[in-house]
């Protein structure tokens, strides 16, 4: 069964990736992708730098929250000039900064580190990954995984009184209002199949069924769930830098990808 050369989950240094938009473009060209999306966290800045490139569709990875934990939603095919959606993303970026300021204070790093220090590399959307890198530089942890395993991991911040991200329902509504489809990103990171189905019940348009953090058996079960629910299926490498993951590594058979490609107006 023929597969389609596509990748609808890619990042640049405009959020928490390490690749400049031009460097990601070079990797996309090497992979000969037919359709692809820059899905930086809560910003279209990377997409805007590459907007004229063949096969590129507008995309962004929207941060939502549920029970103190982040839920990520890949928005595909949105209108990048939609004013309401631009404000929605700006509000999330501002919220990211406020949450990072609280985390910096909780770590006792006031005076040694500021949110503006984290922004010095030119990212339009700041993340815990930027904080983790700073913690390594300051000797607070030995590695980035060590930061997420401890003081700034999901369980640690869920216990803090941080301003919440928009709910998935609110985020999905904002994406649809901007003409896009809401895809549940990396579902394997949210637990087992029943846990993922609980999220799908919130009204997603589709989900990623090919992703580096999704085992093949669960992938097949989720493909069946998508068919049962009439949802789109998507795929993405979630590339942040060029290492074990490369653009286009996680593909779908053409017959599975076709409904989403048709919805996005992509010829395949």
Residue pairs with C-beta under 8 A, 6 or more apart in sequence:
1 253
1 254
1 255
2 253
2 254
3 251
3 252
3 253
3 254
3 257
4 34
4 35
4 251
4 252
4 253
4 254
4 257
4 261
4 268
5 31
5 32
5 33
5 34
5 35
5 248
5 251
6 33
6 34
6 35
6 36
6 235
6 248
6 251
6 252
6 257
6 261
6 266
6 268
7 28
7 31
7 33
7 36
7 37
7 235
7 236
7 237
7 239
7 247
7 248
7 249
7 250
8 35
8 36
8 37
8 39
8 57
8 59
8 74
8 76
8 183
8 208
8 234
8 235
8 236
9 37
9 39
9 61
9 74
9 185
9 186
9 208
9 211
9 234
9 235
9 236
9 237
9 238
9 239
10 17
10 24
10 28
10 36
10 37
10 38
10 39
10 236
10 237
10 238
10 239
10 247
11 17
11 19
11 24
11 38
11 39
11 40
11 41
11 46
11 61
11 238
11 239
11 240
12 19
12 20
12 21
12 24
12 38
12 40
12 46
12 49
13 19
13 20
13 21
13 46
13 121
13 122
13 123
14 21
14 40
14 43
14 45
14 46
14 49
14 122
14 123
14 124
14 125
15 40
15 41
15 42
15 43
15 46
15 61
15 123
15 124
15 125
15 127
16 40
16 41
16 123
16 125
16 127
16 129
16 130
16 240
17 24
17 40
17 46
17 239
17 240
17 241
18 240
18 241
19 27
19 239
19 240
19 241
19 242
21 38
21 46
21 49
21 50
22 49
23 242
24 38
24 46
24 50
24 239
24 247
25 50
25 53
27 239
27 242
27 246
27 247
28 36
28 53
28 55
28 247
28 248
30 247
31 246
31 247
31 248
32 248
33 55
33 247
33 248
34 55
34 266
34 268
35 55
35 57
35 261
35 264
35 266
35 268
36 55
36 56
36 57
36 247
37 47
37 56
37 57
37 58
37 59
37 74
37 76
37 236
38 46
38 47
38 50
38 56
38 59
39 59
39 60
39 61
39 74
39 75
39 76
39 236
40 46
40 47
40 60
40 61
40 124
40 125
41 60
41 61
41 63
41 72
41 125
41 127
42 60
42 61
42 62
42 63
42 89
42 92
42 93
42 96
42 125
43 60
43 89
43 93
43 124
43 125
44 58
44 60
44 80
44 86
44 89
45 124
45 125
46 124
47 56
47 58
47 59
47 60
47 80
48 80
50 56
51 58
51 80
55 266
57 76
57 77
57 264
57 266
58 76
58 77
58 78
58 79
58 80
58 180
59 74
59 75
59 76
59 77
59 78
60 74
60 75
60 78
60 89
61 72
61 73
61 74
61 75
61 185
62 72
62 73
62 74
62 75
62 89
62 92
62 171
62 174
62 175
62 182
63 70
63 71
63 72
63 73
63 92
63 96
63 165
63 171
64 70
64 71
64 72
64 73
64 165
64 166
64 167
64 168
64 170
64 171
65 71
65 164
65 165
65 166
65 167
66 167
66 168
66 199
67 158
68 157
68 158
68 159
68 164
69 154
69 158
70 154
70 165
71 168
71 184
71 190
71 199
72 185
72 186
73 168
73 171
73 172
73 175
73 182
73 183
73 184
73 185
73 204
74 182
74 183
74 184
74 185
74 208
74 234
74 236
75 175
75 178
75 180
75 181
75 182
75 183
76 180
76 181
76 183
76 234
76 260
76 264
77 179
77 180
77 181
77 263
77 264
77 265
78 85
78 175
78 178
78 179
78 180
79 85
79 178
79 179
79 180
82 177
82 178
82 179
84 174
84 177
84 178
85 174
85 175
85 177
85 178
88 166
88 174
92 165
92 166
93 124
93 125
93 126
95 163
95 165
96 125
96 126
96 127
97 115
97 126
98 163
99 157
99 162
99 163
100 115
100 118
100 126
100 128
100 130
100 131
101 114
101 115
102 160
102 162
103 128
103 131
103 152
103 157
103 160
103 162
104 110
104 113
104 114
104 115
104 131
106 151
106 160
107 135
107 140
107 151
107 152
109 135
109 138
109 140
112 138
113 134
113 138
115 126
117 134
118 126
118 130
118 131
118 134
119 126
119 130
121 130
123 130
128 147
128 148
128 152
128 157
129 144
131 147
131 152
132 141
132 144
132 147
132 148
132 152
133 144
135 141
135 147
135 151
135 152
136 142
136 143
136 144
136 147
140 147
140 151
141 147
141 150
141 151
147 153
148 154
150 156
166 174
168 199
168 202
168 203
168 204
169 202
169 203
171 182
172 182
172 202
172 203
172 204
172 205
175 181
175 182
176 182
176 205
181 205
181 206
181 232
181 260
181 263
181 264
182 203
182 204
182 205
182 206
183 204
183 205
183 206
183 207
183 208
183 232
183 234
184 196
184 199
184 200
184 204
184 206
184 207
184 208
185 208
185 211
185 236
185 238
186 208
186 211
186 213
186 214
186 238
187 196
187 199
187 207
187 208
187 209
187 211
187 214
187 222
188 196
188 211
188 213
188 214
188 215
188 218
189 213
190 196
190 199
192 218
193 218
193 221
193 222
193 225
196 207
196 222
196 225
197 225
200 207
200 225
200 229
200 231
204 231
205 231
205 232
206 226
206 231
206 232
206 233
206 234
206 260
207 222
207 226
207 231
207 232
207 233
207 234
208 214
208 233
208 234
208 235
208 236
209 219
209 222
209 223
209 226
209 233
209 234
209 235
209 252
209 256
210 219
210 234
210 235
210 236
210 250
210 251
210 252
211 235
211 236
211 237
211 238
211 250
212 237
212 238
212 244
212 245
212 249
212 250
213 238
214 222
222 233
223 233
223 256
225 231
226 232
226 233
232 259
232 260
232 263
233 252
233 256
233 257
233 259
233 260
234 252
234 257
234 260
235 250
235 251
235 252
235 257
236 250
237 245
237 246
237 247
237 248
237 249
237 250
238 245
239 245
239 246
239 247
254 268
257 268
258 268
261 267
261 268
